[in-house]
Amino acid sequence: MRVSIVGGGLVGLSLSVELARRGHAVTVYEPEPLARAAATRSAGLLVTILPDHLLPLALETREFVEGLREGLVRDVKALWIARDKPCMDGVLRSHERYGLNSVWAHDPGLPLFSGEHAALIEESIIDVGGLMGTIYEWATRLGVEIVSGARVTWRRGYGPSWKGETLHGEVVVAAGAWTGLLVPDGSEYFMPYRCQAASIEGANPPLPIEDDSLGYYIVPVSPNRSNIGDGANTPLTDPDEGFIPDPEDSYNVLERYAQRNSRAWESRVLQVWSAPCNTTGDGLPIVDYHESGVLVVSGLNGAGVTLGPALARIAADVLEASREPPSIFRFSPSKRVRPGRPLEPYDVCG
């Protein structure tokens, strides 16, 4: 089978490797340098605070990344501050079912968190830069043709085209926030928005923190530096605007963290960065054939590093007609974008 993939980010490259391993001929069309991929702006946290139907996909992603090269994944304990105890207990039961060693934090070792609904959960930190470079190397080693600087457009009556020629074979659109521009009526199903994080120096926590109560996360990346953010979700009219950060948002996040750790105001913001993310009407991804005949894999709602490679495997199965996509990932009326902020389907307490 010959497959043309539009989009050379984490999902597109993961899919290319999966298909090439299965013996298919693959071409990836990517308009931008690899460093511009949305995944390269990620904090690198592979989240496990997920509903039961999504947690196995996160664990599959971890296994996929571990199989590419040693040293890309580092398992950690993270402190999760839940909104309520019933929700926390439900997540811990789910973790136990899937073999994760997560426990209620009777004493998380941080006095500021006393009295909160806290758990020490098993998560992973991924070296995203290393992952993107490694997966690119794997793709080229397996014979995947990667066409850089290829701005694919939609030709009415012909479909995705490059330089005036229709793409060959099965076509997959995995173009992240640009997906809505590359399929007919795509804006009905996909809404781009800005994801943002900041690198700070000082006030490092001893372990990653996901604070659902105050709405932020912080991930230590060195003895004195951390990445901090809240998954800022400002809707965009132009996906390229997602690469323009809003420093005020990062200071608002830092203010929330300061409610837990007063030393946060002593920290220094080193860099603020952002990327365009993409969501659907119900906040869950789409892995399904569009009525135009192309397979769409998009709408990961800021969870690309956590779910991307696993969704790529699902897409490969769909292309080989070995299984139908799960119903939650199919085009449906619930996927149509509604006014307002993107939903947070990965918030198990929401």
N, C-alpha and C positions, 0 to 999 in steps of 0.2 A: 504494500500500500504506500502511496505517495501522499505526504501531508505537508501543507504549507501553514506555518504558524505566524500570525501577525502579533508581534510583541515579544521582545527578548528580555523581559524581566524575569523574576524568580519563577512565576508560573510557566511562562513560555519555555524557558530553558529546562525546567524540571520535566515538562511534558516532552520536550525534544529528546532528553536523555532516556526517559521511560520508553518512548516509541523506538528509538534507535536500538536500545537493548533488546527489543522484541523483533528486530530485523527490518524495520520500516525505513523508507527513505524520507528524510525530513529536511525542510528548509525553513529557517527562521528569518523573518523580516523585522528589522529593528531600526527606527529612525534616529535614535540617540545613542551616545556612548554608554557603555555599561554602567559607568559611575552615576548616570542620571536616573537609573532605575529607582522606583519608589522604595524598594526593599533596602537599598543602600543607606537610606535615611532612618532606618528602623533602630530602636533601642536594643533589638536583638533578644527580647524576652519571649521564649516559647511558653505561652500561657496555658495553664491546666485548669483554671477556674472557668469551666465550660459546662454546658448541658451534656447530659449523657450521650446524646446522639452526635455530639461534636468532639468530645474528649478522645475517642479512639483515633480520630483523624489527626489530632495533635501528636499523639504517641506514634502514629505512623510517620508523620513528618520527621520526628526526632530520629526514628530508625533509618529513614531515608538519608538524612544528613550524616548520621554516624557512618553509614556505608560508603559515603563518598571519600572521606579522609578522616583520619584520627585528629583530634584536637579542635574540631569545629564546634563541638557541643560540650558544655560544662554544666553538669547537674548541680543545682543549688537548692538550699532551703530559702524560701521567701516568706516574709511575714504578710499575711493577708488580713486586712481589717474589714470584716463583713458588716453589713447593715443590721443584721439580726441573727440571733443564734439558730433558729430553725433553718435558715438558708445555709449557714455555715455547716451545720450538722449534715444537711443533705449533700453538700459538696464533699465532705469528708467520707461519707458512706460511698459515694461514687468513686472517689480515689481508691478506697480500699478494694472495691470490686475490680479495678483495673491495675492493681498491684502497686499503687503509689503510696509511699510512706509519708502520709500527711497526718498531723495530729493537732488537736486543740492546744493552743498555747496557754497553759495555766500561768506561766510567767515568761513572756517573750524576751525578758532581759532588757526591756526598754520601759522604764517607769512611766513615761508619758502615755503609754498605751494601757495602763492598768484600768480594768473595768470595761474594756472594749471587747467585742466579740472577735477574737483573734485566733488565727491558726498558723502553724508552721507547715507550709505546703511544699511538695516536691515539684520543682519546675526546672527549666533549663535555660541557659544563656547561650545564644548562638553567635559565633563570630561571623557577622553578616558579610563583611568585606571578604573574608576568607571563603565563605560559602559561595558568593557570587563568582569569585575568581575560579574556584574549584569546579563549580558546575559548568562554567564556560569551557574549562579545559576538558572536562568529561565529554561535553557535547562535541567539541572539535575532534577529540580522540576517537569518538564513535562514528565519525563521518558526517555529522550534522553540518549542513551548509548554513552559515550565518551571514546574511546580507546586511551590512551596516549602512546607515544613511538611507534606508529604504522607507520613504513615506508612502505608505499604502493608502489609496483612496477607494471610495465606493463608486463604481460606474453603474448607473441605472441600467438594468437589463443584463448586466454582466457579473456584478458582484465585486469583491475586493480585487483591486488591480494595482499593478506597479509598472510605471513607465508605459502605460497604455495597454499592458497585457494582463489578462485575467490570471490570477494565481492558479497553479495546477493542483490536481488531486483534491483530497479532502482539505477543507480550509477551517482553521481554528482561529478565532479572534480572542486573544488573551492580552488585550492592550491596556489593562488597568483603567485609569480614569478617562482614557480616550476611547474606550469601547463604545460608548454611546454615540460617538461621531462616526463609527465605522460599520454600523448595521442600521438598516432602515428603522426609523422610529425608535432608535436606541435611547433617546432622551426620555422616553416614557418609562423606561425600566432602570436607568442608571443615573445617579446623581453624583458628580465629583465634589469633593470637599477637601479642605486642608487638614492634613495630619501634621503635628508639630511637636518638637521636643527641644530641649536645651542641654548643653553640657555645663555643669557647674563645678567649681573647685571649692572644697571645704564643706563642712557639715555632713560628711559622709555617714550614712547609716551602716551598721555592721553587716547588713544583708539586704537584698531587694525588698521593697515594700510596695504592695498594691493596696491602696487605701480607698475602698469603695465608699466609706463613710464621708470622706472629704473630697473624693474624686481626683486622685492623682496617683502616679506611680513614680518610683525612683529606683534606679538600678546602678549600684556601684560598679565602676569599670576599672578602677585603679585605687591605690591606697587613699588618694585624696580627691578623686574625681567621680562624678556620677552623671548619668543621664536622667532627666526628669521631664515629665509631660503629663498630659491628661487625655491624649487622643483628640485634641482640639478639632472640632468638626464644623468649620465655617463653610457653608455651601459656596460653590464656585460656578461662574458662568463659563470661564475659560480654564481648562485643566492646568495650563502652564502657570496660571497665577498661584497654584499650589506650591511652587518652588520659592515664593516670596513670603518669608516668615513674618509673623506679627510679634515683635518683641514684648509688647504689653501682655499678651496671653501668657508668655513664659513667666513673667513676673507675677502674674495672678496665681499661677501654679505654685511658684515658690512661696507665695504668701500662705497658701493652704498648707504646704509642708511645714512652714514656720509655726503653725498652730500645734504641731507635734514636736518640733525641734526648734527652740528659740535661736539656736546657733545658725539657723538657715540664713538669717539676715547678715551674718558675717561672711557668707559664701560669695563667690564672684562668678558671674555668668560669663563663661568663656566663649560660647558660640550658641546661636539659635539657628535651627535648621527645620525645614519643612518639606513636604512632598504631597502631591495630589493623591488622595485615596478615592475609593469609589464604593458606593453603596446602592442597594436596591430598595424598593418600597417596604419590604419586610425586614431589611437589614441583613438577610442571608444571601450567600452567593448564588450565582446561576452557573450551572454546568449542564447545558442542554442545547439542542439544536434550535436555532432561530428559524422562523418560517421561511427565511430566504435560503436556507440550506446550509449555513455555516454553523459550526459548533462554537458556542460562546462560553468562555470561562472567565468570569469577572464578578465584581461586586463583593470583594472580600472584607470590606468595612474595617480596614486597618489591621486585619489579622493575617496578612499575607505570609509572614514568616511562620506563623503557627499552623496555618491550614493549606498554604499554597501547594507544596509538593504532594500532599495527600489528594487534593482536588485534581492535580495533574494526573495522578494515577487513575482516578475515577474517569477523567476525560479520555484517557487511553483505552480504558475498558469500553467506554461508549463508542469510540471510533472503531474498535474491533467488533462491535455489535455483540460483545459477550455479556453485557448487562445493561439495563436501563439506568439512567441516573436516578438517585434518590428523589422522591417526590418534593422534598423541601428545596431542592436545587433546580427545579424545573420552571420554565416560564409559566406564569399564572397571573390572574388578576391581582393577587396579593403582592406581586413583585412590582407593580406599577408605582412610580414615585408619587408620594403625597407631599403637600407643602409642609414646611417645618424642618426641624433638625433631623439628621439621620437617626434611626433607631439604634439601640445597643443590644442586639440579640445575644451577645456573649456575656452580658451582665446577668448572671444566674439569679440575682436577687431582685431584678427589675420587674 
